[in-house]
Structure formats: C-alpha cells, structure tokens
Amino acid sequence: MKKHFQLSVRLSSLLVAICLGVGGGFGPISTPSSAQEAKLTVRGSGLPVPRFVTLKFNEVNMRAGPGREYPVLWGYSKTGLPLLVEAEFGLWRKVVDHEGTTGWMRGSVLSLRRMALVTTGSAKIHRDSTSQSTIIAVAEKNSLLELQSCPKTMCKVAKDDIRGWIERDAIWGILTSEILN
C-alpha cells in the first residue's frame, strides 16, 4: 500500500455537523447500535453501515471530506485493499483502512468484493476449518486474499490456486461479529 500525505486539511461546518451527528436541518442522521458506536448515513446507498469494501482501482485518493473540493490526504495504490465504511454522505463513503487512517472516498472507486489483508507477521493457511488441520501455505503480512466465507473463528480464503482456511484474527476485512457464508 502506498500513501501520499498532504498537510492541508479543511472541513466545512456542514461536514463537522455530519461527522458529529448533529442537526443542520437533516433531522436525526445517526442510528446508534450501542452506546459507543454511532453509524451515519445521509442519502447513502442503503447498504448496511459499517461494512467492508475494497478498492476497485490501483490509484485512489482519500480526501478530508465528502467532495472533490476537499484536499487529498492519501493516495492508495493497491486494487483489492479492504476498507471499512463507517459513514455515507450521498455518493461519498467515510472509510477506515487497516492502519486506522480515516477519510472520504467516492463510492464509485469502491467494490463490494470481499478481500482480506493479512495483518500478522505471517499466517498459516490450513486445508480444513480447524487450526489442527494440515498447513498448506503461509501468507506473509500485507498479503491480499480473496475472502470466501467466515462462519466462525476460521475464514476460507483463496489466492491463485491456493484455497484454505486462515484464523480470523490474523486478517483485516471482516467485522468482529460478522458471519460470512
């Protein structure tokens, strides 16, 4: 992953109101699911928030706000990189990467394809869905794997001609409580 950082950041009062979930004529715009987590959608896609998406292209910019008038914070250069959508505003998605970097991307540069990024030093890929089964490969940190299913503590992944199971806590790209079949 490649990021290019620019020091300028500008937020309008509308964006601040949106990010903080306060009025501004929109009425209630957040729907908290717990005391610690608020999900925000304003004229969005109608898809669940939060959710994981991936980058469609090799060159994608992350901006400081939901619009082209906001400065570019980072440039990403990895097709398939998973990102967590934590808010929506029209065609724009507020996303978080695996390092915790937050910004806005246009929805058209994001895909619903599910990928997983290995976040541990290396992760064993097993033949079956138990950690005691035969190890068929080892995925290094920052490897991208296609996420096929994730019913419990092990997730089924694929890369080229390798298909197997990896421990859920070794990857970024699935919500903690999410079941992917």
N, C-alpha and C positions, 0 to 999 in steps of 0.2 A: 504494500500500500504506500502511496506517495501522497504527502500532504504539502501544500504550499501555504504558508501563513502570511497574512497581511495584518498589519497592526490597527487599521482603522475599523471601528465598529460604530454603527449608527442605528438607533432604534427609535421609531416614532412612538408617540404616546398611544396610538392605536395598537401597535404591536405589544407594547408593555401591558396594556389593558388585556389583550388577548392572552398573553403568556401568564399573566397573573390571575386570569379568570374573573376579571371584574367587568362591570356593566358596559357602558359605551353604546347603549341603545340596542344591544343584541339580546337582552334578557338573559336567562340562565344559559351559559355556554359550557359549563363543565358538569360532568356527571361523576361524582366521586364514588369509587367502588370500595374504598376503605378510607380511614382517617388520614393515612399517609400518602395516598396516591389519587390524583385527580386526572381524568382523561378529558381531552379537549378536542372538540370538533366544531368548526364553524363552516357551514356549507361545504362539507367534505365529501368523501367518496361513498359514505355509508358502510364502509368496511369496519370491522372492529378495531378499536384503539385501546391498548397497544397491540402491535403485530409486527412481525418481521417481514422485510422485503429485501431485495438485492439490487445492486446497481446493474442497469442494462448495458452501459457503455464503459469504455476504458477511460474516458475523460469526463468527469462530472464535478461541478462546483457545488460547494456548500456555502450558503450565504447567511448573513447575520439576521435576515428577516424574510418574510414570505413575499418576495418580489424581486425583479431584476434590478430595481433601484438600490437595493441593499448591497453592501460590499461583499466580495468573495472572501470568506475566511480560510477555506481549504479547497484544494483541488485533489480529487481522488482519481486514481488510475488503475483500478482493478475491477473488471467486469465480474459480477457474481458476489461481490463483497456484501455480507449481510449487514443490515442496518435495522434498528428498532424505530418504528414510527410511534411517537408519543403524542402527537397532535396533528391536526389538519386545519388548514385555512384555505378554502377554495381549492385551487389546483396545487397548492403547496403542502409539503409534509415536513413537520419538525422531526428530525431524525437524530439518533444517537449511534455512534459507532462503538466498536468493541473496546476502545480506549476511554470512552466516556465523553468524547467530543460531541457537542450538540450544535445543530444549525438547521437551516431550511434548504430543501431541495424540491424542485418541481416534480410532481407526480409522474410525469411522462418519462423521466430518466430512471424510474424505479420499476422493478418487476415483482410479481407475486411468487416467482420461482423460489424455492426454498434451498438455501445453501447453508453450510456450517463452516465456521472458521475454527481451526484448532488453536486453543489459547494456552495449553500447557506446553512444556518443553518438547515432549513427544507423546503421542497417544497410540495405544495398541488397538488395532482393528482385529476383532475376533470373528471366527467363522459363524458362530451362533450367538444368540442374545444373552449369553451368560459370560461373566468375566473369567470363568474357568475353562471355557472352550479354547480351541487351538487359535493361536495368533497367526493371522495370515499376512499382516502388513503392519508397518509403523508409520504414522503420519507425523511429520515434523510441525513445529509451531508455525502458525500462519498459513498452513495448508488449507485450501478450499476443497470441500467435499460436498457432493450433492446429498441433501438431507431427504431421505425417502420415507422414513417413519420413525416415531419416537414414542412408543407406548408406555414405557416406564423409565428405568434407570439407564437403559442402553438404547442407542439410536442406530437405525440402519442407515448406512451411508454408502456412497459409490464414488469411485474416481477411476476413469478409464475402464479397465477390465477387472478392477477390484471391487467386490461387494462384500460388506461385512458389517459388524456391529462395533460401536465405539461408546465409551462411557459418556453419559450426558453431561457431566460436569467438566469434561475436557474440551467442550466446544461452546462457541457463541453462535446463536442463531435460532434458539428456541426458548420460549418463555418457561419459567420455572414450573408452573402448574399446567402447561400446555400438553395435551396428548395429540400427537400427530399420527394418523393411521394412513 
